[in-house]
Amino acid sequence: MPATMPAMDDDIELIHLDAAMLVVRKPAGLLSVPGRGPENADCVAARVQRRVPDALIVHRLDMATSGLLLMARGAEMHRRLSRLFADRQVDKRYVAVVAGRLTPESGEVDLPPALVGDREGAVVAEHRCRAVLRNFSGVGEVYSLIFRIFES
């Protein structure tokens, strides 16, 4: 890690920086990459690139989602890191803060992405597992959502 890390935007925390990559904490409400139109130009990529010009987004998080974003330093590292994501060599974890009362206190929900569609109950399934179901990339896959209550 370099002796001095560049100051980031107040909303973006720099977690790690080295010659190959950087990790930043993306706040909820900010796009990962620019959207369509000038009103959607503000994003993590643009803000970080003002401080680290060779930083390139490797993956994205939804605008409403906060979390860690991996950015490559340069085109070659971007290609390598993107390949790891494409080949499913990267493990991802999603953590949610939920209001209300969940019962039971822990469990597992297995849902095939086919539940998101025109079938009865699909909307409930999509809302319960939105982050899991959006990453569907193959026919017949089933995603597991494992949950546990940490505090009550």
TORGUDO-882645 format. One line per 4 residues: number of its first residue (from 1); their letters; for each residue x, y, z of N, C-alpha, C, O. Coordinates in nm, 3 decimals. Each point is the difference from the previous one (the first is absolute). Last residue first. Layout:
NUM> a> X Y Z X Y Z X Y Z X Y Z; ...
***
This chain:
152> sefi> -3.231 -0.862 1.750 -0.146 0.012 -0.006 -0.046 0.116 0.085 -0.120 0.027 0.008; 0.581 -0.248 -0.302 -0.051 0.077 0.114 -0.152 0.002 -0.012 -0.055 -0.011 -0.109; 0.291 -0.260 -0.192 0.113 0.031 0.089 -0.046 0.074 0.125 0.054 -0.022 0.108; -0.281 -0.340 -0.482 -0.023 0.123 0.075 0.115 0.020 0.097 0.027 -0.086 0.084
148> rfil> -0.037 -0.175 -0.573 0.013 -0.020 0.143 -0.021 0.135 0.068 0.053 0.101 -0.047; -0.079 -0.387 -0.479 -0.019 0.115 0.088 0.012 -0.042 0.146 -0.027 -0.114 0.038; 0.126 -0.024 -0.596 0.011 -0.048 0.137 -0.013 0.122 0.091 0.070 0.099 -0.018; -0.188 -0.245 -0.507 0.008 0.115 0.087 -0.002 -0.054 0.141 -0.101 -0.051 0.047
144> syve> 0.212 -0.164 -0.559 -0.036 -0.016 0.140 0.018 0.132 0.072 0.105 0.064 -0.012; -0.208 -0.234 -0.527 0.079 0.080 0.091 -0.050 -0.021 0.142 -0.120 -0.012 0.023; 0.123 -0.268 -0.519 -0.076 0.032 0.119 0.094 0.077 0.093 0.113 -0.040 0.024; -0.148 -0.084 -0.595 0.074 0.023 0.124 -0.096 0.029 0.115 -0.108 0.056 -0.021
140> gvgs> 0.004 -0.136 -0.464 -0.015 -0.104 0.100 0.075 0.019 0.129 -0.002 -0.088 0.086; 0.177 0.348 -0.507 -0.130 -0.066 0.003 -0.001 -0.107 0.108 0.094 -0.079 0.010; 0.214 0.533 0.013 -0.006 -0.132 -0.062 -0.137 -0.061 0.016 -0.074 0.034 0.093; 0.227 0.390 0.095 0.073 -0.003 -0.126 -0.007 -0.136 -0.068 0.066 -0.020 -0.102
136> fnrl> -0.255 0.381 0.538 -0.026 -0.121 -0.077 0.075 0.005 -0.132 -0.009 0.099 -0.073; -0.032 0.227 0.456 0.127 -0.051 -0.051 -0.016 -0.128 -0.080 0.099 -0.070 -0.024; -0.459 0.301 0.254 0.049 0.085 -0.107 0.129 -0.053 -0.061 0.034 0.036 -0.113; -0.251 -0.239 0.497 -0.060 -0.033 -0.128 0.053 0.085 -0.115 -0.002 -0.045 -0.114
132> varc> 0.144 0.120 0.570 0.038 -0.134 -0.044 -0.049 -0.026 -0.141 0.075 -0.050 -0.084; -0.196 0.451 0.303 0.143 0.000 -0.032 0.046 -0.135 -0.053 0.086 -0.007 -0.087; -0.548 0.048 0.227 0.035 0.085 -0.114 0.147 -0.007 -0.036 0.033 -0.021 -0.117; -0.370 -0.225 0.427 0.135 -0.041 -0.042 0.051 0.085 -0.115 0.069 -0.052 -0.088
128> rhea> -0.502 0.119 0.301 0.072 -0.066 0.109 0.144 -0.028 -0.037 0.085 -0.006 0.089; -0.386 0.194 -0.411 0.028 0.094 0.107 0.080 -0.063 0.113 0.083 0.068 0.061; -0.224 -0.342 -0.420 0.096 0.099 -0.047 0.036 0.097 0.111 0.117 0.034 0.018; -0.450 -0.355 0.066 0.132 -0.062 -0.012 0.104 0.101 -0.042 0.112 0.000 0.052
124> vvag> -0.559 0.139 -0.041 0.049 -0.024 0.135 0.141 -0.058 -0.005 0.088 0.043 0.075; -0.310 0.009 -0.482 0.037 0.130 0.055 0.056 -0.016 0.140 0.099 0.065 0.035; -0.274 -0.446 -0.259 0.130 0.043 -0.051 0.044 0.132 0.062 0.118 0.017 0.030; -0.543 -0.280 0.027 0.101 0.003 0.105 0.135 0.054 -0.045 0.091 0.013 0.082
120> erdg> -0.395 -0.215 -0.454 -0.054 0.047 0.127 0.110 -0.005 0.106 0.073 -0.099 0.007; 0.086 0.152 -0.515 -0.066 -0.098 0.088 -0.051 0.065 0.128 0.050 0.104 0.043; 0.212 0.093 -0.420 -0.144 0.020 0.005 -0.073 -0.097 0.093 -0.122 0.007 0.013; 0.634 0.118 0.077 -0.068 0.000 -0.129 -0.147 0.020 0.021 -0.041 0.076 0.087
116> vlap> 0.460 -0.266 0.205 -0.020 0.140 -0.033 -0.057 0.004 -0.141 0.072 -0.020 -0.098; 0.046 -0.392 0.273 -0.111 0.050 0.081 -0.027 0.147 -0.029 -0.110 0.049 0.026; 0.481 -0.292 -0.214 -0.123 -0.013 -0.076 -0.121 0.050 0.079 -0.104 0.030 -0.059; 0.555 -0.072 0.239 -0.036 0.129 -0.060 -0.128 -0.007 -0.082 -0.060 0.104 -0.027
112> pldv> 0.132 -0.430 0.446 0.050 0.008 -0.137 -0.042 0.134 -0.060 -0.110 0.047 0.028; 0.190 -0.157 0.501 -0.094 0.044 -0.102 0.066 -0.005 -0.137 0.105 0.060 -0.021; -0.060 -0.187 0.585 0.052 -0.037 -0.131 -0.104 0.037 -0.104 -0.112 -0.053 0.002; 0.243 0.188 0.534 -0.103 0.005 -0.103 0.069 -0.034 -0.132 0.093 0.069 -0.041
108> egse> -0.001 -0.128 0.608 0.052 0.006 -0.135 -0.117 -0.003 -0.097 -0.093 -0.079 0.017; 0.197 0.222 0.545 -0.052 -0.094 -0.099 0.065 0.018 -0.134 0.095 0.076 -0.015; -0.206 0.141 0.565 0.098 -0.031 -0.103 -0.063 -0.098 -0.098 -0.102 -0.062 0.029; -0.156 0.250 0.321 0.117 0.084 0.017 0.111 -0.030 -0.099 0.091 0.082 -0.017
104> ptlr> -0.611 -0.172 -0.123 0.083 -0.032 0.116 0.123 0.090 0.005 0.019 0.087 -0.085; -0.301 0.192 -0.010 -0.010 -0.131 0.065 0.011 -0.105 -0.109 -0.064 0.015 -0.104; 0.135 0.560 0.200 0.017 -0.118 -0.085 -0.016 -0.126 0.085 0.054 -0.009 0.110; -0.203 0.563 -0.086 0.029 -0.123 0.073 0.006 -0.117 -0.096 -0.096 -0.027 -0.072
100> gavv> 0.212 0.582 -0.003 -0.111 -0.091 0.022 0.046 -0.126 0.071 0.113 -0.006 0.050; 0.206 0.288 -0.381 -0.090 0.049 0.104 -0.115 -0.099 0.013 -0.043 -0.060 -0.098; 0.576 0.001 -0.084 -0.142 -0.019 -0.022 -0.079 0.055 0.118 0.036 -0.022 0.116; 0.470 0.014 -0.393 -0.060 0.044 0.126 -0.151 0.001 -0.026 -0.047 0.067 -0.092
96> avyr> 0.450 -0.362 -0.169 -0.112 0.094 0.000 -0.040 0.034 0.142 0.007 -0.084 0.090; 0.419 -0.134 -0.428 -0.052 0.012 0.135 -0.110 0.106 -0.004 0.018 0.105 -0.061; 0.295 -0.443 -0.290 -0.097 0.109 0.013 -0.055 -0.003 0.141 -0.043 -0.105 0.049; 0.502 -0.088 -0.341 -0.090 -0.014 0.115 -0.089 0.124 0.005 0.048 0.113 -0.012
92> kdvq> 0.297 -0.414 -0.355 -0.064 0.125 0.041 -0.092 -0.028 0.118 -0.060 -0.108 0.008; 0.516 -0.116 -0.296 -0.114 -0.022 0.089 -0.054 0.135 0.044 0.077 0.089 0.036; 0.212 -0.255 -0.487 -0.013 0.098 0.106 -0.124 -0.033 0.082 -0.109 -0.015 -0.055; 0.235 -0.209 -0.346 0.107 -0.029 0.094 -0.003 0.095 0.120 0.081 -0.013 0.091
88> rdaf> -0.351 -0.044 -0.532 -0.055 -0.028 0.134 0.105 -0.045 0.101 -0.023 -0.089 0.082; 0.069 0.259 -0.549 0.021 -0.143 0.024 -0.049 -0.044 0.138 0.023 -0.114 0.041; -0.047 0.572 -0.171 -0.071 -0.075 -0.105 0.010 -0.150 0.022 -0.095 -0.074 -0.029; 0.338 0.361 0.318 -0.144 0.013 0.023 -0.077 -0.083 -0.101 -0.094 -0.071 0.037
84> lrsl> 0.554 0.089 -0.098 -0.029 -0.071 0.124 -0.149 0.007 0.033 -0.059 -0.100 0.043; 0.216 0.351 -0.407 -0.004 -0.142 -0.033 -0.031 -0.082 0.125 -0.074 -0.098 -0.007; 0.148 0.558 0.056 -0.131 -0.025 -0.063 -0.016 -0.147 -0.035 -0.109 -0.055 0.012; 0.528 0.200 0.150 -0.101 -0.004 0.107 -0.139 -0.027 -0.056 -0.078 -0.073 0.061
80> rrhm> 0.431 0.121 -0.374 0.023 -0.116 0.088 -0.107 -0.011 0.108 -0.054 -0.108 0.023; 0.049 0.486 -0.314 -0.030 -0.122 -0.074 0.013 -0.122 0.090 -0.087 -0.088 -0.002; 0.219 0.498 0.181 -0.145 -0.002 -0.018 -0.042 -0.128 -0.073 -0.097 -0.065 0.039; 0.552 0.155 0.003 -0.054 -0.051 0.125 -0.152 -0.004 -0.007 -0.062 -0.090 0.057
76> eagr> 0.275 0.274 -0.429 0.039 -0.140 0.015 -0.056 -0.060 0.129 -0.052 -0.112 -0.002; -0.016 0.581 -0.091 -0.077 -0.089 -0.087 0.035 -0.148 0.020 -0.090 -0.084 0.000; 0.149 0.453 0.410 0.044 -0.021 -0.137 -0.076 -0.110 -0.072 -0.068 -0.082 0.062; 0.017 0.083 0.427 0.092 0.107 -0.039 0.052 -0.033 -0.139 0.095 -0.077 -0.014
72> amll> -0.584 -0.067 0.264 0.131 -0.039 -0.051 0.083 0.125 -0.027 -0.054 0.107 -0.025; -0.362 -0.204 0.391 0.039 0.072 -0.120 0.141 -0.042 -0.038 0.087 -0.014 0.086; -0.541 -0.136 0.247 0.137 -0.027 -0.043 0.026 0.076 -0.128 -0.079 -0.006 -0.094; -0.282 0.086 0.521 0.021 -0.011 -0.144 0.148 -0.022 -0.027 0.085 0.070 0.055
68> lgst> -0.467 -0.114 0.386 0.136 0.012 -0.051 0.004 -0.021 -0.151 -0.063 -0.093 -0.052; -0.382 0.294 0.308 0.089 -0.114 0.012 0.136 0.027 -0.061 0.031 0.111 -0.041; -0.606 0.038 0.043 0.133 0.043 0.047 0.087 -0.124 0.009 -0.051 -0.112 0.015; -0.416 0.235 -0.320 0.081 -0.091 0.081 0.131 0.065 0.042 0.068 0.063 -0.082
64> amdl> -0.413 0.118 -0.220 -0.052 -0.001 0.137 0.085 -0.085 0.094 -0.027 -0.002 0.120; 0.136 0.029 -0.590 0.004 0.134 0.058 -0.043 0.000 0.147 0.062 0.068 0.082; 0.148 -0.518 -0.276 -0.117 0.082 -0.029 0.011 0.134 0.072 0.066 0.011 0.103; 0.383 -0.253 -0.231 -0.105 -0.019 0.099 -0.116 0.090 -0.040 0.020 0.108 -0.055
60> rhvi> 0.424 -0.343 -0.235 -0.086 0.109 0.044 -0.090 -0.044 0.115 -0.023 -0.118 0.022; 0.549 -0.002 -0.256 -0.138 -0.047 0.018 -0.081 0.118 0.051 0.056 0.104 0.033; 0.383 -0.019 -0.167 0.001 -0.143 -0.037 -0.141 -0.059 0.009 -0.035 -0.087 -0.080; 0.264 0.610 -0.002 -0.100 -0.082 0.070 0.006 -0.143 -0.051 -0.001 -0.023 -0.121
56> ladp> 0.427 0.365 0.121 -0.110 -0.046 -0.086 -0.092 -0.093 0.079 0.047 -0.090 0.070; 0.398 0.481 -0.021 -0.097 -0.090 0.065 -0.116 -0.032 -0.093 -0.061 0.090 -0.058; 0.457 0.219 0.003 -0.002 -0.129 -0.071 -0.097 -0.101 0.060 0.001 -0.117 -0.038; 0.067 0.575 0.220 -0.044 0.005 -0.139 -0.007 -0.135 -0.073 -0.079 -0.015 -0.093
52> vrrq> 0.026 0.204 0.595 0.080 -0.113 -0.050 -0.041 -0.018 -0.148 -0.090 -0.079 -0.029; -0.105 0.440 0.248 0.115 -0.019 0.092 0.097 -0.107 -0.050 0.121 0.010 0.019; -0.521 0.096 -0.257 0.058 0.133 0.022 0.124 -0.009 0.089 0.089 0.084 -0.008; -0.358 -0.468 -0.075 0.095 0.029 -0.108 0.058 0.141 0.009 0.105 0.027 -0.059
48> vraa> -0.451 -0.172 0.359 0.127 -0.066 0.030 0.105 0.035 -0.104 0.116 0.023 0.034; -0.554 0.140 -0.102 0.059 0.060 0.120 0.136 -0.061 0.033 0.094 0.072 0.034; -0.346 -0.254 -0.394 0.047 0.135 -0.030 0.069 0.065 0.120 0.104 0.063 -0.014; -0.304 -0.494 0.074 0.112 -0.006 -0.095 0.057 0.139 -0.026 0.122 0.019 0.006
44> vcda> -0.517 -0.059 0.262 0.123 -0.041 0.069 0.119 0.004 -0.096 0.105 0.054 0.035; -0.498 0.272 -0.169 0.009 -0.141 0.033 0.132 -0.029 0.071 0.089 0.085 0.004; -0.413 0.304 -0.307 0.070 -0.017 0.129 -0.003 -0.146 0.040 -0.107 -0.062 0.006; -0.128 0.213 -0.393 0.144 -0.013 -0.023 0.077 -0.023 0.130 0.107 -0.062 -0.001
40> nepg> -0.599 0.141 -0.128 0.045 -0.126 0.061 0.150 -0.024 -0.020 0.046 -0.115 0.003; -0.283 0.495 -0.185 -0.045 0.000 0.140 0.042 -0.127 0.074 -0.008 -0.005 0.123; 0.087 0.066 -0.598 0.094 0.076 0.085 -0.040 0.002 0.148 0.086 0.013 0.087; -0.220 -0.430 -0.417 -0.031 0.141 0.018 0.094 0.069 0.097 0.055 -0.064 0.090
36> rgpv> -0.099 -0.456 -0.043 -0.032 0.075 -0.121 -0.036 0.143 0.036 -0.073 0.025 0.096; 0.404 -0.269 0.238 -0.125 -0.040 -0.062 -0.022 0.081 -0.127 0.087 0.075 -0.042; 0.392 -0.221 0.314 -0.095 0.103 -0.047 -0.124 -0.062 -0.060 0.006 -0.103 -0.068; 0.225 -0.181 0.446 0.050 0.054 -0.127 -0.101 0.103 -0.050 -0.113 0.002 0.048
32> sllg> 0.033 -0.168 0.375 0.137 -0.054 -0.012 0.068 0.057 -0.123 0.117 0.039 0.005; -0.511 0.228 0.276 0.023 -0.097 -0.107 0.144 -0.051 0.004 0.090 0.072 0.043; -0.370 0.105 0.390 0.096 0.046 -0.100 0.020 -0.111 -0.103 0.018 -0.116 0.036; -0.295 0.063 0.357 -0.047 0.122 -0.063 0.092 0.057 -0.106 -0.034 0.099 -0.064
28> apkr> 0.228 -0.393 0.471 -0.131 -0.015 -0.065 -0.039 0.134 -0.060 0.032 0.106 0.055; 0.492 -0.194 -0.001 -0.120 0.028 0.080 -0.127 -0.029 -0.079 0.000 0.005 -0.123; 0.507 -0.233 0.093 -0.100 0.077 -0.072 -0.120 0.027 0.091 -0.055 -0.093 0.059; 0.600 -0.027 0.012 -0.134 -0.023 0.055 -0.096 0.095 -0.070 0.011 0.122 0.013
24> vvlm> 0.466 -0.340 -0.212 -0.065 0.115 0.061 -0.136 -0.042 0.054 -0.059 -0.097 -0.047; 0.570 -0.102 -0.147 -0.132 -0.035 0.050 -0.055 0.124 0.067 0.066 0.061 0.084; 0.342 -0.189 -0.479 -0.045 0.071 0.118 -0.141 -0.047 0.034 -0.073 -0.048 -0.085; 0.557 -0.125 -0.217 -0.144 0.018 0.021 -0.028 0.093 0.117 0.090 0.035 0.077
20> aadl> 0.362 -0.142 -0.258 -0.087 -0.079 -0.087 -0.148 0.036 0.011 -0.073 -0.008 -0.098; 0.443 0.199 0.365 0.033 0.024 -0.141 -0.096 -0.070 -0.095 -0.010 0.039 -0.116; -0.192 0.080 0.589 0.135 -0.045 -0.033 0.022 0.023 -0.149 -0.083 0.063 -0.065; -0.301 0.028 0.500 0.061 0.051 -0.122 0.138 -0.061 -0.015 0.080 0.005 0.093
16> hile> -0.586 -0.017 0.221 0.128 -0.061 -0.038 0.048 0.063 -0.130 -0.079 0.029 -0.089; -0.300 0.149 0.322 0.030 -0.111 0.091 0.138 -0.058 -0.027 0.073 -0.035 0.093; -0.360 0.520 -0.166 0.102 -0.085 -0.061 0.042 -0.105 0.103 0.053 0.033 0.106; -0.531 0.251 -0.156 0.113 -0.036 0.086 0.094 -0.093 -0.076 -0.043 -0.101 -0.055
12> iddd> -0.353 0.491 -0.063 0.065 -0.123 -0.045 0.124 -0.024 0.085 0.092 0.081 0.004; -0.374 0.309 0.040 -0.094 -0.111 0.001 0.063 -0.134 -0.033 -0.061 -0.104 0.020; 0.308 0.525 -0.026 -0.050 -0.024 0.136 -0.091 -0.122 0.009 -0.003 -0.066 0.104; 0.381 0.074 -0.478 -0.120 0.077 0.023 -0.051 -0.032 0.141 0.022 -0.111 0.049
8> mapm> 0.479 -0.002 -0.086 -0.116 -0.027 -0.085 -0.109 0.100 0.033 0.013 0.080 0.092; 0.557 -0.091 -0.054 -0.128 0.030 0.065 -0.112 -0.026 -0.098 0.008 0.039 -0.116; 0.461 -0.309 0.087 -0.068 0.122 -0.044 -0.132 0.019 0.075 -0.072 -0.096 0.028; 0.499 -0.141 0.194 -0.112 -0.038 -0.084 -0.072 0.127 -0.042 -0.017 0.091 0.081
4> tapm> 0.543 -0.222 0.087 -0.113 0.093 0.007 -0.107 -0.046 -0.098 0.028 -0.029 -0.116; 0.334 -0.255 0.174 0.012 0.074 0.126 -0.113 0.100 0.016 -0.051 0.019 0.111; -0.037 -0.465 -0.402 0.084 0.119 -0.005 0.000 0.074 0.134 -0.091 -0.015 0.081; 0.037 -0.520 -0.131 -0.085 0.117 0.000 0.090 0.123 0.000 0.101 0.004 0.071
***
